[in-house]
Amino acid sequence: MKNIEVVAAIIKKDDKIFITRRGYGEFIDMWEFPGGKIEKGELREEALIREIDEELELKIEVKDLVTTIEYDYPNFHLIMHCFLCEVIGGELKLNAHNDVKWVLYDDLDNQKWVPADVLVVDELKKYF
């Protein structure tokens, strides 16, 4: 089975977390933490800064690694490194998603998540 390694941003502001809704593919209209694939030669933090800029046109500061989760999809094994981040600039534009929102920690369980991101939500409950 093919391994795919990605990074995801846990963008936090006060008691809310920023989430994005997929605008394409098998999991269209499901919620996820924004991010994407690490390119060859990139550090994880560099990949995350690039992905958030490409997908959302936001500038972020990458803080701490929150968790790394692994999930088996039917066609590949996903390894996702999730970092706590803060928005430091840019103007939000949806280039890969069809919606975004800020969600209270208590409402994270009430979203229709992309399957692997359910594991991230479980880890966030322990982290915060």
C-alpha positions in Angstrom: 0.0 0.0 0.0 1.3 3.5 -0.9 2.2 5.9 1.9 1.2 9.5 1.6 2.7 12.0 4.1 0.9 15.3 4.7 0.7 18.2 7.1 -2.3 19.9 8.6 -2.8 23.2 10.4 -4.7 23.4 13.7 -5.4 27.2 13.5 -6.6 28.3 16.9 -8.0 31.6 18.1 -9.2 31.9 21.7 -11.5 28.9 22.2 -12.2 28.3 18.5 -10.5 26.2 15.8 -10.5 27.0 12.0 -11.8 24.3 9.8 -12.3 24.0 6.0 -14.8 22.1 3.9 -13.5 20.2 0.9 -14.6 21.5 -2.4 -13.5 18.5 -4.5 -13.0 14.7 -4.7 -14.3 11.7 -2.8 -14.8 13.7 0.4 -16.4 16.8 -1.0 -18.4 18.8 1.5 -16.8 17.1 4.5 -14.8 19.1 7.0 -11.0 18.9 7.5 -8.0 20.7 8.9 -6.3 22.5 6.0 -3.0 21.4 4.7 -1.5 19.1 2.1 1.3 16.9 0.8 4.9 17.5 1.7 7.0 17.9 -1.4 10.4 16.3 -1.8 13.1 18.1 0.1 10.6 20.2 2.2 10.5 20.4 5.9 7.1 19.7 7.4 6.7 23.3 8.6 7.7 24.7 5.2 5.2 22.5 3.5 2.4 23.7 5.8 3.2 27.3 5.2 3.2 26.7 1.5 0.0 24.7 1.5 -2.0 27.2 3.6 -0.8 30.0 1.3 -1.8 28.1 -1.8 -5.2 26.9 -0.5 -6.3 29.9 1.6 -3.9 32.8 0.8 -3.2 33.1 4.5 0.2 33.6 6.1 0.7 31.4 9.2 3.2 30.9 11.9 3.8 27.3 12.7 4.0 26.7 16.5 4.0 23.2 18.0 3.4 19.7 16.7 0.1 18.6 18.2 0.0 15.0 16.9 0.9 12.7 14.1 -1.9 10.3 13.1 -1.9 7.4 10.7 -5.0 6.2 8.9 -5.6 3.5 6.3 -7.8 4.5 3.4 -8.7 1.8 0.9 -6.0 2.9 -1.6 -3.3 4.4 0.6 -1.8 4.8 4.1 -2.0 8.4 5.4 0.5 9.9 7.8 -0.6 13.3 8.9 1.5 15.7 11.0 -0.8 18.3 12.7 0.7 21.6 13.9 -0.8 24.3 16.1 -0.7 27.5 14.0 -1.6 31.2 14.1 -2.7 33.4 11.3 -0.3 36.3 10.9 -1.4 37.8 7.6 -3.0 37.5 4.2 -6.6 37.7 3.1 -8.7 34.6 3.1 -9.5 33.2 -0.3 -11.0 29.7 -1.0 -8.8 28.1 -3.7 -9.4 24.5 -2.7 -12.4 24.6 -0.3 -16.0 25.6 -0.6 -16.4 26.9 3.0 -14.6 27.6 6.2 -15.7 28.4 9.7 -14.4 28.9 13.3 -15.8 26.1 15.6 -15.8 26.0 19.4 -13.9 23.2 20.9 -17.1 21.7 22.2 -18.6 21.6 18.7 -15.7 19.8 17.0 -17.6 16.4 17.4 -20.6 17.8 15.7 -19.0 18.2 12.2 -19.0 15.8 9.3 -15.3 15.1 9.1 -13.1 13.5 6.5 -12.3 10.1 8.1 -8.7 10.6 9.1 -9.5 14.0 10.7 -11.8 12.3 13.2 -8.6 10.9 14.8 -7.2 14.5 14.9 -10.3 15.7 16.8 -9.9 12.9 19.3 -6.3 14.1 19.9 -7.3 17.7 20.2 -9.6 16.8 23.1 -6.5 15.6 25.0 -4.3 18.5 23.9 -6.6 21.4 24.9 
